Each structure stands twice: as C-alpha cells, then as structure tokens.
Amino acid sequence: MQESDFNAIALRPGLTLAPEQFVQFYYETFDKNRAGLASLYREPSMLTFEQTPTQGSAAIVEKLQNLPFEQIQHRTDTVDAQPSAEDGIMVLVTGALMIGGEAKPMSFTQAFQLKNDNGSWFVLNDVFRLVYPAA
C-alpha cells in the first residue's frame, strides 16, 4: 500500500474501514521500510515506545530506525477502534512480533490516536509496549 492509498482510504465514508486499513499499512511498512512511516506522523505527534517518549515526525522515524533489530515481522491478532474527540479514531492493536534471529515471537500491544487533517489521517499519539508472560 502506498502513501496515496492511505490518504484515499481516509476519504471513504465511515470510520470502520480506516482502522483496519491503517493497521495493515502501518505494520507492512514498519516491517519493510521504517522510513516510510514518516508520512504518518506530524510535528505534534508523540510516540511512547517502552516508556520512552519521542515527539515529532523526524525524531519518531529516527527512533524506529535505530531500534536494535534489522528484521521484524508483525502479526496482528486484534484491532479494536472507536471514534474519539474532534473526529479522531482510537485504535488498539494486540499481536506478536518475530525479530530476526529469535526463536520465539514476543507479544505486544500498541495504541494509536489517529487524527483527521483535511481528509487524511495522521498518528497524533502512539504507545507501544511489549507484553511479557505473567510470572
């Protein structure tokens, strides 16, 4: 899915299609070309990755590109979404990721606050957390 495809999805009526399409686009892009995520973030965007906050599109992409793994494959198990204030959409994702060289997948959860800006969606808030097995 290309950036233009993502913007076209945002223009379709209804909010139910946008979250699943967004999630598919996000993780496919993350797994293949993290720099390609830059168009999804803006200067007020904030990412909290494992308790470390980062603000602004360039800083977020730099953070994602500097994660300590080169190969990754995300699998989404659930995608829940609901409308939020000011024509936004709250999206909660659970799934697993396989990091190249690791034997077992790791569970994760990620929450996105999507904001509509004149017909295209961007990520205003993004919170990522690995989920470790209960002891």
GUDREN-380501 format. One record per residue: z, y negated, x of N, C-alpha, C, O, CB in turn. Coordinates in steps of 0.1 Angstrom, whole numbers, padded with zeros to 4 digits, always signed. Each point is the difference from the previous one (the first is absolute). Glycine has a CB too. Layout:
// residues N
ZYXZYXZYXZYXZYX
...
//
This chain:
// residues 135
+0000+0012+0008+0000-0012-0008+0000-0012+0009+0008-0001+0009+0004+0013-0028
-0021-0021+0016-0001-0013+0008+0008-0011-0006+0004+0001-0012-0026+0006+0020
+0024-0018+0000+0008-0011-0006-0006-0005-0013+0007-0003-0009+0000-0003+0033
-0020+0005-0024-0007-0005-0013+0003+0009-0011+0002-0004-0012-0020-0006+0025
+0020+0024-0011+0003+0009-0011+0014-0003-0005+0002+0000-0012-0017+0017+0022
+0024-0020-0001+0014-0003-0004+0000-0013-0009+0007+0000-0010+0002+0011+0031
-0016-0021-0017+0000-0012-0008-0006+0002-0014+0004-0005-0010-0006-0008+0031
-0009+0022-0021-0006+0003-0013+0010+0007-0009+0000-0003-0012-0023+0004+0023
+0031+0008-0006+0010+0007-0008+0010-0010-0006+0004+0002-0012-0006+0018+0027
+0006-0030-0008+0009-0010-0005-0005-0007-0012+0007-0006-0008+0002+0003+0031
-0022+0002-0024-0006-0007-0011-0002+0008-0013-0003-0006-0010-0009-0008+0027
+0014+0027-0016-0001+0008-0012+0011-0003-0010+0011-0003+0005-0022+0021+0009
+0009-0016-0027+0011-0003-0009+0011+0010+0000-0003+0012+0003-0014-0023-0018
+0029+0007+0013+0011+0009+0000+0007+0002+0013-0007-0001+0011-0004+0013-0030
+0023-0009+0020+0007+0002+0012+0002+0014+0004+0003+0003+0012+0009-0024-0017
-0015+0031-0003+0002+0014+0003-0009+0005+0011+0004+0009+0007+0004-0006-0030
-0020-0008+0024-0009+0006+0010+0002-0006+0014-0001+0007+0010-0015-0004-0028
+0021-0015+0019+0001-0007+0013+0010+0007+0009-0003+0002+0012-0002-0023-0024
+0017+0025+0007+0010+0006+0009-0005+0013+0007+0001+0001+0012+0016-0011-0026
-0023+0019+0007-0005+0013+0006-0011-0003+0009-0001+0006+0011+0009+0007-0031
-0017-0022+0016-0012-0003+0009+0005-0007+0012-0005+0003+0011-0010-0005-0031
+0025-0007+0019+0005-0007+0011+0007+0010+0010-0003-0001+0012+0007-0019-0026
+0004+0029+0009+0007+0010+0008-0010+0008+0008+0002+0003+0012+0018-0002-0028
-0030+0004+0009-0010+0008+0007-0007-0008+0011-0001+0005+0012-0003+0008-0033
+0000-0025+0018-0006-0009+0010+0009-0002+0012-0004+0001+0012-0009-0012-0030
+0026+0008+0015+0010-0004+0010+0002+0012+0010-0001-0003+0012+0012-0013-0028
-0009+0027+0011+0003+0012+0010-0012+0005+0007+0001+0004+0011+0018+0002-0026
-0030-0006+0008-0013+0004+0007-0003-0010+0012-0003+0004+0011-0006+0006-0033
+0011-0023+0019-0002-0010+0011+0011+0001+0010-0004+0000+0012-0007-0015-0028
+0023+0017+0013+0011+0002+0010-0003+0011+0009+0002-0001+0012+0015-0008-0029
-0021+0020+0011-0002+0012+0008-0012-0001+0010-0001+0007+0010+0011+0006-0029
-0020-0021+0015-0013+0000+0008-0001-0013+0008-0005+0000+0011-0005+0013-0028
+0015-0024+0012-0002-0013+0007+0011-0010-0004-0003-0008-0010-0022+0013+0012
+0036-0005+0004+0011-0009-0005-0003-0014+0000+0005-0008-0008+0011+0025+0017
-0025-0022+0000-0004-0014+0001-0007-0004-0013+0000-0011-0004-0003+0013+0029
-0003+0008-0032-0007-0002-0013+0009-0004-0011-0004-0005-0011-0013+0021+0018
+0030-0015-0005+0010-0004-0010+0003-0015+0000+0006-0005-0010+0004+0027+0012
-0016-0029+0007+0003-0015+0002-0004-0007-0013+0007-0010-0004-0011+0011+0028
-0006+0003-0031-0005-0008-0012+0009+0002-0012-0001-0007-0009-0022+0010+0018
+0033+0007-0008+0009+0002-0011+0012-0008+0001+0008-0001-0010-0016+0024+0009
+0011-0030+0012+0012-0008+0002-0004-0015+0002-0011-0003+0004+0023+0023+0007
-0003-0028-0014-0002-0015+0001+0012-0005+0009+0009+0007+0003-0022-0009-0025
+0013-0011+0024+0011-0006+0009+0014+0002-0007+0009+0002+0008-0026-0018+0001
+0018+0014-0022+0013+0002-0006+0005+0015-0001+0011+0003-0004-0015-0024-0008
-0006+0030+0015+0003+0015-0001+0012+0004+0009+0001-0005+0011-0025+0009-0018
+0032+0005+0003+0010+0006+0008+0000+0015-0001+0000+0006-0010+0014-0027+0007
-0013+0027+0015+0002+0014+0002+0014+0003+0005+0003-0006+0010-0028+0009-0006
+0032+0006-0010+0012+0005+0006-0002+0015+0003-0001+0008-0009+0016-0025-0004
-0016+0020+0026-0004+0014+0004+0013+0006+0007+0003-0005+0011-0028-0001-0008
+0031+0015-0010+0013+0006+0005+0010-0011+0004+0005+0000+0011-0019+0020-0002
+0016-0029-0018+0010-0010+0001-0004-0012+0009+0008-0009+0002+0009+0026-0006
-0029-0017+0010-0004-0011+0008-0010-0009-0007-0011+0005-0003+0014+0010+0024
+0001-0027-0024-0010-0009-0008-0010-0007+0009+0003-0003+0012+0015-0001-0028
-0030+0003+0011-0011-0007+0007-0007-0008-0011-0003+0005-0011+0000+0013+0029
-0001-0031-0015-0006-0008-0009-0014-0005+0005-0001-0003+0012+0024-0004-0021
-0032+0006+0000-0014-0006+0003-0010+0011+0003+0004+0011+0006+0007-0031+0003
-0023+0018-0013-0010+0011+0001-0002+0004+0014+0000+0012+0003-0011-0022-0022
+0009+0001+0029-0003+0004+0014+0012+0008+0005-0002+0010+0007-0013-0030-0004
+0027+0015-0005+0012+0007+0005+0002+0014-0006+0004+0009+0007+0007-0032-0003
-0014+0024-0017+0001+0013-0006-0010+0010+0005+0004+0011+0003+0004-0022-0024
-0020+0007+0023-0010+0009+0005+0003+0004+0015-0001+0011+0004-0016-0022-0019
+0022+0001+0022+0004+0003+0014+0012+0010+0000-0001+0010+0008-0006-0033-0001
+0016+0022-0016+0011+0010-0001-0005+0013-0003+0004+0010+0006+0011-0028-0014
-0024+0019-0002-0006+0013-0004-0008+0007+0011+0000+0012+0002+0000-0020-0025
-0008-0001+0031-0008+0006+0011+0009+0004+0011-0005+0009+0008-0014-0024-0015
+0031+0010+0009+0008+0003+0011+0010+0011-0003+0009+0003+0008-0011-0026+0000
+0001+0030-0020+0009+0011-0003-0003+0011+0011-0011+0001+0004+0012-0007-0029
+0010+0014+0028-0001+0009+0011-0008+0013-0003+0005+0011+0004+0016-0020+0004
-0032+0008-0015-0008+0012-0002-0015-0005-0002-0002-0010-0005+0022+0023-0005
-0029-0004+0014-0014-0004-0002-0006+0007-0012-0008-0007-0007+0006+0004+0032
+0005+0015-0027-0006+0007-0012+0011+0002-0010+0011+0004+0002-0028+0008+0013
+0013-0014-0028+0009+0001-0011-0008+0004-0012-0012-0005-0002+0028-0011+0011
-0010+0024-0018-0007+0003-0013+0011-0001-0011+0010+0007+0000-0027+0009+0012
+0014-0025-0021+0009-0002-0012-0004+0009-0011-0012+0002-0003+0017-0026+0010
+0005+0029-0014-0002+0007-0013+0009-0007-0010+0012-0001+0002-0018+0024+0009
+0000-0027-0022+0008-0006-0011+0003+0010-0010-0008+0008-0005-0002-0030+0009
+0023+0023-0008+0005+0009-0010+0001-0007-0014-0003+0006-0010+0015+0008+0028
-0006-0026-0018+0002-0007-0012-0004-0015+0002+0002-0005+0011+0016+0021-0018
-0024-0022-0003-0002-0014-0001+0005-0005-0013-0006+0003-0011-0015-0001+0026
+0031-0011-0015+0005-0006-0012-0002-0015+0001+0001-0006+0011+0016+0024-0014
-0021-0024-0008-0003-0014+0000+0004-0007-0013+0000+0007-0011-0019-0003+0027
+0022-0016-0015+0003-0008-0013-0003-0015+0003+0000-0004+0011+0018+0021-0018
-0022-0024-0004-0002-0014+0001+0012-0007+0005+0011+0004-0004-0029-0003-0014
+0017-0012+0025+0011-0008+0004-0003-0015-0002-0010-0003-0005+0017+0021+0022
+0002-0026-0013-0001-0014-0002-0013-0006+0006-0005+0005+0010+0030-0006-0010
-0029-0010-0007-0012-0007+0005-0012+0008+0002-0007-0001+0011+0023-0015-0001
-0019+0025-0019-0012+0009+0001+0000+0009+0012-0011+0003+0005-0001-0021-0017
+0024+0022+0017+0000+0009+0011+0001+0014-0005+0002+0003-0012+0009-0021+0026
-0011+0027-0004+0002+0014-0003+0009+0006+0010-0002-0002+0012-0021+0004-0022
+0033+0005+0006+0009+0007+0009-0004+0014+0001-0002+0007-0011+0021-0022+0004
-0021+0021+0019-0005+0013+0002+0010+0008+0009+0004-0005+0011-0028-0003-0014
+0028+0020-0001+0009+0008+0008-0007+0013+0003-0005+0007-0009+0026-0017-0002
-0022+0014+0023-0007+0011+0005+0010+0010+0007+0008-0005+0008-0030-0008-0006
+0020+0026-0005+0007+0010+0008-0010+0009+0005-0011+0002-0006+0032-0004-0007
-0018+0008+0025-0010+0009+0006+0005+0006+0013+0012+0000+0003-0030-0013-0014
+0009+0018+0018+0003+0006+0013-0011-0005+0010-0011-0003-0004+0022+0023-0006
-0007-0021+0023-0010-0003+0010+0001+0010+0011+0011+0005+0004-0009-0030-0010
-0013+0028+0012-0001+0009+0011-0005-0009+0012-0011-0005+0000+0006+0026-0014
+0014-0021+0024-0003-0007+0013-0006+0009+0009+0005+0011+0002+0014-0027-0005
-0030+0012+0010-0007+0009+0009+0009+0006+0011+0008-0008+0006-0029-0006-0010
+0021+0027+0006+0008+0006+0009+0014+0005-0005+0007+0008+0007-0018-0022+0009
+0014+0010-0028+0013+0005-0007-0003+0013-0008-0011+0001-0005+0020-0025+0005
+0001+0032+0000-0002+0013-0007+0003-0001-0015-0006+0007-0008+0013+0004+0028
+0002-0020-0024+0003-0001-0015-0002-0014-0005+0001-0010+0007+0016+0027-0003
-0021-0018-0016-0002-0014-0006+0013-0006-0003+0011+0006-0001-0032+0001-0010
+0021-0021+0010+0012-0007-0003-0002-0007-0013-0011-0005-0003+0016+0001+0028
+0006+0004-0033-0001-0007-0013+0002-0015+0001+0007-0004+0009+0002+0025-0020
-0015-0028+0002+0001-0015+0001+0000-0005-0014-0004+0006-0010-0007-0007+0032
+0016-0012-0024-0002-0007-0012-0004-0014+0004+0004-0005+0011+0014+0018-0023
-0027-0019+0004-0005-0014+0003-0001-0007-0013-0005+0005-0010-0007+0003+0031
+0017-0021-0021-0001-0008-0011-0009-0012+0003+0002-0006+0011+0021+0013-0019
-0032-0011-0001-0009-0011+0002+0002-0010-0012+0001+0005-0012-0017+0009+0025
+0017-0026-0011-0001-0011-0010-0014-0006+0002-0002-0007+0010+0028+0002-0011
-0035+0008-0009-0013-0005+0001-0001-0013-0008+0006-0001-0011-0016+0024+0014
+0003-0033+0002-0001-0013-0006-0015-0003-0003-0008+0003+0009+0029-0011+0002
-0024+0003-0022-0014-0004-0003-0003-0014+0004+0008-0009-0003-0007+0025-0017
-0011-0017+0028-0004-0014+0004-0015-0002-0003-0009+0004+0007+0026-0003+0012
-0019-0007-0031-0013-0003-0005-0009+0012-0001-0012-0001+0005+0014-0022+0005
+0003+0034-0015-0008+0012-0002+0000+0010+0011-0006+0011-0002-0008-0025-0011
+0021+0012+0024+0001+0010+0010+0015+0002+0003+0008-0009-0001-0030+0003+0011
+0025+0018-0007+0014+0004+0003+0004-0001+0015-0009+0003+0008+0008+0012-0029
+0013-0019+0024+0005+0001+0013+0014+0005+0000+0007-0001-0011-0022-0018+0019
+0020+0024+0003+0014+0005+0001+0009-0011+0004-0001-0006+0011-0007+0028-0004
+0017-0026-0017+0010-0010+0003+0012+0006+0007+0004-0006+0010-0012-0007-0030
+0012+0024+0015+0012+0007+0007-0004+0015+0001-0006+0006-0008+0023-0023-0002
-0012+0022+0022-0003+0014+0003+0012+0006+0007+0004-0006+0011-0029+0002-0009
+0032+0014-0008+0011+0006+0006-0002+0015+0003-0004+0007-0010+0019-0024-0002
-0015+0021+0024-0002+0014+0004+0012+0006+0006+0008-0006+0007-0032+0001-0002
+0027+0018-0010+0011+0007+0005-0002+0015+0001-0006+0006-0009+0021-0023-0001
-0012+0023+0022+0000+0015+0001+0011+0005-0008+0011-0006+0000-0022+0005+0023
+0010+0013-0029+0010+0006-0008+0004+0013+0008-0008+0009+0000+0000-0019-0023
+0020+0010+0028+0005+0012+0007+0007+0010-0009+0006-0004-0010-0004-0010+0031
-0003+0027-0018+0007+0010-0009+0015-0003+0000+0006-0004+0009-0024+0021-0004
+0024-0014-0017+0014-0002-0002+0008+0010+0009-0005+0012+0001+0002-0020-0025
+0014+0004+0029+0007+0009+0009+0008+0010-0008+0007+0008+0006-0005-0026+0011
//
